[in-house]
């Protein structure tokens, strides 16, 4: 698998590495000053992250209580705010089942969206992934396929909309650094076997966030960073916000590429 990864990394490195700012995620507002139920607070920090070097913004719309929401009014408010704060920058949202576990209600919520994001992530280990992705595509919203385990990959592999995805998001869990490379190379190889040339965004969470980011740079893959994935800078100190995380990521892109 390493040989396949090496050859694909060379091809991927020929284009610009996309850096996405994942600015809030499903975290509680109390976890960081820039996490809030107020869209204006979060998108202000997102705009700073774009100035720092992020190419896209991934945001989790919230309801008034600060919970992740797929409701049309909440999605419209957050997507509009993100676009107003960073004109011309692609904005993506989540469709995570934790926001609406019932598949039919999740589909109805997405059908009701009035302010459409540029793309939305769909977790293929969740029930209803094919239906959610098909609805998004029908509505003109690009799909990021979220894969983090073999079960999700198996469902995505059989999906009729697999080849229509914008990119695949490979998320590696907070696991020992010694296993991350093999895990990443294995997932990349499996995805490329099914859909050669489909962009892959590689990212981690918590303790794996920065090690996986470094692997993405090494492999010439897209990646993301932000308060959704980690609250810490590479040296382990608390991150002042998303802009600081993006600045650190851009610096590591230069160091690793050199």
N, C-alpha and C positions, 0 to 999 in steps of 0.2 A: 504493500500500500504506500510505502514511503516514496517509491519511484514514481508512482502515478501522481502523488501529491507534488513532487518536485517538478514534473513536467507541466502540470496544470498551473503551478505557481508562476512559472515563467510566462505563460500566456496571460495570466491574470495581471501580472505586474506591468504589462504593456499599456494598460489603461489606468486612469487615476483611481486611487483608492478612495472609495466613498466613505465619509465619516458622518454618521448619524448621531444626533444628540437625543438620547432617551431621557427626557427631562424630569419625569415624576413617577411614572409607574403606579403600582397599587399601594405604595407606601402611605403610612399615616402622616398627616401634616406635622405632627409633633416631632417627627424624626429629623427634620431639618428646617431652618428658617425659610428656604426657598420652596418648600413644599406647602401647598395651600389649596383650599377649596375655591379660592379666588383666582379665576383664570388670568386676570391682569398681572398678578404677582408671578405666576409661573411663566407666562409667555415673555415677561420682561427679562427674566433670566435666560429663557430660550433665545431671545434676540441677542443677548450678550454672547451666548455660546456660538451663534452663527457668526458674529463678528470675530470671534476667536478662531474660527476655522471649520465649524460644522457645516455640512452641505444640506442636511435635511433635519427636520424635527419630528420626533415621535412622542406623542403626548397621550395621556389617559384622561379623557374628559371626566369631570366630577359633578356630582349633584351638590345641592346646598350643604349637605352634611359631610362632604368630602369623600364620598364613596364613588368608586368607578361606575360610570353610567353609560349606557348605550341609548338613552332616551334622546329623541330628536332635538329637543330644546337645549339639553346639555351639550350634545355633540356640536350643534350649530354655534353655541356661544363660545366654546373652546376652539373650534377650528377657525371661526372668524377672528377671534382674538389673536391666535397664533399667526394667521396670515397678515393681519394688520400690523403686528409687531415686526414681522420679517417678510416683507413683500417679495414675491417671486420664489420663495423657498418652499419646496415640497413639504407638506404636512401629512403625517400618518397618525392613525389612531389604533387602539386595540379593539378586538371583538371578543376578548376573553370571556369564557363561560362563567367565571366568577361574578361578572357584572350582571349576567342573566343566565342562570343555569338551564332554564327551560328552552329547548331549541326553537319551538314555535314562537315563543315570545321574543326570543333573540332575533329571529328572522323578521318578525313584525316590526320590531324596533328599528332595524336597519332599513327596512322598506320605507319607514316613515322619515328617514333623514332628509333634511332640506338643504343643509350646507354640507356638501360632500367633500370628504378629505381626498387627497391625491392617492393615497393608498391606505390599506388597513392590514394588520397582521391577523392571521388565522392560525390557531394552534391545532395541528392535525391529530393530536392525541385526544382532542375534545369531541364529544358527540356533536354531530351536525356540521362538521368542518366542510364537507363537500357542498352541502346546501348553502352554508354561509358564503363560501368562496364563489359559488355560482351566482348568487344574488348580487354580491359586490361587483363581479365582472359585468353582469347585466346592467347594473346601474352606472357603469363607467369608472368604478373605483378599482385601482390595481391591487393585487393581492401579494402580500408577503407570507410565504408558507413557513410557519414556525415548527421546527422539528427539534426535539430534544431527547427522544428515545426511540428504540427499535419499533415499538408499537405504532408510534406516530408516523415513523418513516414508512412502515408497511401500509398504512391507510393512504398516505400521500402517494406511494408508488402505484396504487391501484386507482387513484383518483382520475376521473375523466377530465378534470381541469388542471391537472399537474403541469402540463406544458404551457399553460397560459399565465403562470405566476410571474410576477415581476422579478422576484428573487426568492431564494431560500434563506431563512434565518436559522442557523445552527446554533443552538444555545447549549453551552457546556456547563454542567452544574458546578457547585462549589465543592470540588474534589481535589485530592492531592496533585500538585503540579506534575509529579512524575507520570501520572496517567493521562494528563490532558492532551499531550501530543498524539499519542496513539488513538485516543478517543476522537480527536479532531480529524486526523488523517483518515480514520475509518469512515466517519460520517461523510466527509467530503468525497471520498472514493465511491461510496454508495450512491450519493446524489448524482455525481457526474456519470455514473454508469447508466442511470435512468434518463437524465436530461443534460447531455454534454453542452457546455456553454452557458447554462443558466447561472446568472450571478449568485454568489454565495456570500452572505454576511455572517461572519463568525463573531460570537460574543460570549462572555461569561457572566457570572453573577457573584456578588460579594467577593469572597477570597479568590475566585478564579477570574475576576473581571480583567485585571491588568495582565496576568500571564496569558490569557486567551487573546487579549488585544495584541500583545507582542507576537503571538503565533499568527494572527491575521496579517500583521505587517510583514512578517517573514514569508508567509505563503502568498502574499500579494492579493489578499482578500479584502472585501469591504468589512467594516466593523462599526461599532457604536460605543458610546460611553455617555454616562450621565448618572444622575441621582437615582434613576430606576435600578441601575445595576450595581452601583457602589457609592458609598458616602465618603470614601477615602481616596486620597491622592496616592500615587505609586509608592511614596515613602511611608505610607501608613498614617499620615496625619489627616485630620478632618478636612474635607474639601469645602472651601467657602461657598461653592455653588457649581452649577453646570459649566459656566464659562471657564472656571479654573480647571475642571476636569478635561474640557476640550483642549485648553492650552497645553496641558500635560500630554494629552494624546497626540497632538500635532508635533510636539517636541520629540516624542518617542517614535513617531513615524519617520522623522528626519534622522534620528540616531540609528534606528534599525535599518533604514534604507541605505544609510551610508556604510 
